[in-house]
Amino acid sequence: MPLIGQEGNIGNIDARMLQAFILDNITPKKCLIVASGVKNHTEYVELVKERLGDVLAVPEHEYTRKASEYIGGEYRTWTESPQTAIQIAFESVAWNHADVPAFQLMHQLLGHGHAFNHGNTGRAHKAIVNNGFLDSIGGINSNFTDSGLFGITVEGAGSHSADLLAVALHELDALRQPISDAELTRAKNALKMNFLLAMESSADRLEEVARNYQTHGALTLQNHCQAIDAVTSSDINAAARRVMSGKPTMVVTGGAINLVPSMTEV
């Protein structure tokens, strides 16, 4: 079932479906309970048994989640708006892939920009300055257990719908070209700073530890900054070439969707 479902499906959800979901997903082997600041481990274990013992005491089903299948394609939907929004994405890699730091840096290099915001980052800032029809631009980067998505999103005046697509493709293509040492170092420093700032609170560190262990079966977050520093311009160029050699997914919304070139041209 999709995480963001359709409202019409609410009527199809009943007690049996919810119970089946619990039996398939909320089981001892699929749960990880973590804590920080524990002074008495034995007391902690007893509290977990007391509070969650009944929740986890269900039979373990032989249930295997099917791996997702990337399809790609094109979807256009008309809205009564003078703006056109375009998202272009390609299948990237899963969390455990060696290219994850490269995709994170690619996302940092693209950055995010808005025509009415002085806090624009990365190449998005230059794109906003150089294209008066562009309202916003930003990277797309999502990694999952079995796959991922990487791409770009742009929005601007519907009268320049074709130009919006051209800007998006230009920015993606630029990732396949050599990156200067200064720009790459700046992106690395920004990415590491964002990661370390996100780890300042004990609650956030605890959540990251849990996600890290569930995903990789080991704690690798302490090596994250080193992995970022190890990425080269050639690594980014190679990852960009690989991801963009696949089938694209393009979503177009707005009032002038007919002015956006077809998927074949993408």
N, C-alpha and C positions, 0 to 999 in steps of 0.2 A: 504494500500500500504506500502511495507517495506520502512524504512528510507533509506536503501542502496539498491536501485533497480538495475535492469539489464539494460545495455545500450540499449538493443533491445526494451525496453518498451518506450523509449523516443518518438518514432513515434506514440504511442498510446495516448499521452498527448495532449489534444486540449483545446480550450477556454472553452468549456462546462464543461470538467472535472475540470478545475481550478476553474471555477465559482461555481460548486457544492461543491468543497472542502471548498471554502471560506464561502458559506452559511451554511455548516455543522460545521465549526470549528471556524472561525473568527467572533464570535458573542459577544454581550455585556455580556452574562452570562458566557462566556468561556474566557473572557479577564480580566486581572488584571493590572491596570496601577499604578505604584509606582514611588516615587521620594524621594530624600533626599536633605537636605539643603534648603527646601522651606521656604521662609520668609513670603510670602503672599499666603495663601491657596486659597483664592478666585481667585486671579490672575492665580494660577496654574490650577484650575478647568476650567477657561475660556480658557486658552491655550490648554488644552486637548480637549475641545469641538471644538475649532477652527481647531486644527491640525488633530484630529482623529474622529471628529463627523461623517463625511461622510463615513469613513472606517467602523465604527461600526453600521451605520444605515442600517442594513439588517434585514429581517424577521428572527425570531428565529425558526428554524426547530425543530420538535420533533425527534431529532436524538440522539440515544444512541449507544455509541461505544461498540462493543462486547468485552467481556473479553477474553484475550488471553488464549489459551489452550496449556499447555505444552505437548509435544509429546515424546521427547527423541529419542534415536536411534543412529545409527552409520553411519558415512560418511567418505569415504576414497578417496583421490584424489592423483594421481601420479604426481610428478613434477621431472624434471631433476635436482636433487640435492643430494649431499652426506649426507644431514642432514634429520632427521625425526622430525616433530613437532606433538605433541599430546596435545589436549585439552580435558579435562574431566570435565563435569559440571552436576549439579543436580538442580532440581527446589528448590528454597529457599522460600523467603517470600516477601510480598509487603512492601512498605515504611511504612505503618501504623502498622506493626506487632511489637509486643514487643521484638522479637528476633533480630531486626535490629542491635542494638549495639553489640550483641554477634557475628553476622556475620562480622561486621566491625572489631572486635577484632581478629576473626579467620583469616581474610584477613591480618591483621597486623602481626599476629604471623607467617603466611607463608612468608610474605615479598616478595621481588623480588631479583633475583641474576643473574649475568652474568659473565661468565668465564673471561672476559677481563675488568671487572669493579671492582674497589676496594670499591665502595659504596654499596655493597650488604647488604641487611637487612633481619632480621628475620631468620627463619629456612632455608630459601633459601641459606644463606651464608654457613651454615654447609653442605648442600646438594652439593653445588658447590665444596667445598673443598674435600669432601669424594668421589666424583664420577668424575673421569677425563674425562669421555665421555659426561658429561653434559655441554652444552653451556649456557643454560638459564633456569630459572624456576621462576614461579610467581603465585600468587593467582588470582582468578577470582571472583569478587563480584559485582553484579549489582542488584539493587532493582528498581522495577517499580510500577505503581499504582495498578496492579492486580496480580503481581507475581514477581519472581526474579530468579537469577542464582548464584550458588556458585560452585567453582571448582578450578582447577589448570591447568597450561599450562607448558609443558616442551619441550625442543628442544636440540638435540644433534646428535652425530654420528649415521648414519643410521645402521652401523654394530652392534650397541647396542640398537636397537629399542625396544626389549623386556625388556632390563634393564631400559630404559627410562620410560616405563609404570610401572615397578615395583617401581621405585623411586616415581613417581606421586602417586601411590596407598598407598605407605608407608607414605608419608607426609599427605595425607588425613586421613588415619587411625589414625595417631598420634594425631589428633584433638579430637578423641574419648577417649583419655587417659588423666589422671590427668595432670594438668599444674602447674608447680612450682610457688610459690608466686613471686619469683624474675622475672621470665620470663613474667608472667601476668602483673606485675606492670610496667615493661619496655614497654610492648606493649601498655598498657593504656596511659602511659605518652607520647609515640610517637604519638599515635592516637589523643590525646587531643592537642598536640603541632601543629600537621598538621592542625587540624580544626581551631585553634586560629590564626595560621599564614594565613590561607586562608580567614579569616574574618578581616584582617588588614585594607584593603581599604574600603571606603564607598560604592564604586560601587559593590564590591563583597558581602558586607553585605546586600545591597539593593536587589541584585539578590537572595540571600539566603532567605531573608524575603519573597519575592514574591513566590519562589518555596515552601517554608515552608507553607505559607498560602494556596496556591492552592492545596497542597497535603493533609494537615491535617485540613484545615478550622480554624486553630488557629496558634499562634506563639509558637513553642515548642523548637526552636533552643537554647534558653537560658538555657534549661535543658539538653542539649546534653552531656556536660562534666559529670554531675551528673549521667546520664544514663550509661555512659561508666564506671564510678567508681563502679557502683552497680553490674556489671557483675561479676560472680564468675566462677571458673574453672568448677563447676558442670553445670552451665548454658551453657557454651561453649560445654562441652561434650554432653549434652542433645540435643542441637541444631545440632551438628555434626551428632549424631546418627539418628536424625529425617530426616535430609536432605539426608543422604547417604543411607537411607532405601528405597528411591525412585528409579525411573528408571533413569539410567545415559544417558547422551548425550556424544558421543565420536567422535571427528573429528581428522583424521590422514592425514597428508600431507607429501610428501617427496619422495625419491627414493627407500625406502625399506619398504613400507607400509605393505607388506605381512609378515614381520617379527614381526609385532605388534600383540599380542594375541587378540582374538575376544572379542566382547562385553559380551558374556556369562561369560568369565573369569573375566571381570571387576566386 
